[in-house]
């Protein structure tokens, strides 16, 4: 399918790469493709970045008919650009689409929207350490009618922006609070999908935790209110007595691309990885008896985020002496090394543009 390109009449001034913040400076163009029932996907195009014109009754505004993904383009030392596991993101987008009754998008069309846009905006891909071009593909239901029904008119859109490190303070351990009141998702709901409603449901607890000095919340399951699921908007892992533990994909936990990558690397290095239910009680007991050696979150934006303190109710425990652990650091170094082309990619995760 041919992609029509309409170039912006005036180009924006690019931000200083040394002062980039996450998700603020959008580039000059964006990719859009339309879907209509009976016609399928059509009219793929790259157009100047700007506001979308949608009907006030569009279902995305009222019933959250929306899904999204997040990945990055990396500038290597030789000046070339590469992506990390983009086909996995597209496959997961289609899994999310199935859950919220949005249409499946052909992999090649979704990928072309990403790659052609990044190629057009290649001058926006920064080269400074820890910088990259963040890519946000998303899909929205646009039927202009009130009433809870699946949309027949949909758009797939890709926007990109240069970013620095997700946490401005760097790879420092963060403080995490176990949320006991609100829940993020339940099995049978949309927790396994990357859809905006999941993140809206997390805002109250995150805001309250931040006011108490915590960076993120650790979510418990919505049924028993005792089993750990995710940390903030990331998957979470723990090193306990030399073994790696991470919550299993039970239908309310996102199948993170970085999570998959970490599990593969850990197995490559000979670690036993258990994907299973982990109770908060078990975790705090391991911290108190010294068995909890490291804890970290995993996600595209931050890659890995070391956890230095856990709190639940009136309990507080320190993890790894409030220092980044050896395995956490090794995972960060290996993953970012592959992503920026500094180390070999043994699993074929990289796509060069």
C-alpha positions, 0 to 999 in steps of 0.5 A, a space after each residue: 500500500 503506497 504511503 502518501 507524504 505531505 511535508 510540513 511547510 515549516 519545520 520546527 526548531 529541534 530541542 537541545 538533546 542535552 536537555 530532553 525530557 520525556 514525551 514533550 517535543 513532537 516532531 514535524 510529521 505523523 503517520 495516519 491510516 484509516 479503517 472502515 468496515 467493509 473497506 478495510 485499511 486504506 489511505 495511509 499517509 504521512 502528514 504535518 504533525 497537528 491536532 486531530 479533527 474528530 467529532 465530539 461524539 467520537 467513541 474514543 472520547 466517551 468509551 475509551 476505544 483506544 489502544 497504544 504501544 511504545 517503542 524506540 529508535 536508537 542512533 548507533 555509533 556509526 550514525 545508523 538507526 535501529 529499532 528494538 523488537 518492533 514486530 513484537 509491539 505490533 503483535 501485542 497491539 493486535 492482541 489489545 485490539 482484539 480485547 477492545 473490539 478494534 480491527 486487526 492491523 496488518 503487520 506490514 502496514 503497522 510496521 511501514 507506518 513506523 519505519 517510514 515516519 522514523 526515516 522521514 524524521 531521522 534528523 530528530 533521532 538524537 545521538 547523545 548518551 541515553 537519548 532516543 526517538 520514542 515512538 507511539 503508535 495508537 489506534 482510536 475508535 471514531 464512530 460519531 454516535 453515543 452508545 456503547 458499540 464497537 467502532 466501524 471507523 478507526 484510525 491508526 496513528 504514529 507520533 514520535 518525539 526525541 527523549 532523554 532518560 525516563 528518570 532525570 535523576 538517572 538509574 537510581 533506586 526508587 521508593 515503591 508503595 504497595 497499593 492496598 485500596 485501588 486495583 489496576 486490573 482484574 483477570 478477565 478485564 483489560 489488564 493484559 491489553 495496552 489500553 488507556 483505561 488501565 492507566 487512568 485507573 492508576 492515576 489516583 493511587 500514583 498521585 497519592 503515593 507521589 505526595 508521600 514521597 514514593 516514585 511508583 505504586 506496587 499493584 496487588 491483584 484485584 481478587 485476593 488483594 495479596 498477589 503482586 502484579 505490576 509496579 507503576 506502568 512496568 512489569 516487576 522482578 525480584 531476585 530472592 535467594 539467587 532465583 529470579 521471581 516475576 508475576 506470571 501472565 495471568 490475564 491482568 498483567 501486561 506481557 511486556 517486551 522488556 520483560 520478555 527480553 530480561 527473562 531471555 537474558 537471565 536464562 542465557 546467564 544461567 539464572 532460574 526464572 520463576 513466573 508465578 504468583 508472589 504475595 506481598 507477604 512473601 516478598 516482605 518476609 524475604 526482605 526481612 530475613 535477607 533473602 530479597 537481594 534485588 528488585 526492579 521494574 522493566 519497561 520500554 521507557 525506563 528499560 529497568 528501574 531499580 527499587 531501593 525501598 518497599 513500603 506497605 502500611 506501616 512496614 518499610 524495607 530496604 532492598 539491596 542497601 538502597 543501591 542498584 543491584 548487580 543483576 539489575 545493572 547487568 540487565 540495563 547494560 546488556 539491553 541498552 548495549 543491544 539497543 544502541 548497537 554497542 554489544 552483539 544481538 544474539 536473539 535477532 531483536 534489532 531491526 536496522 533502518 
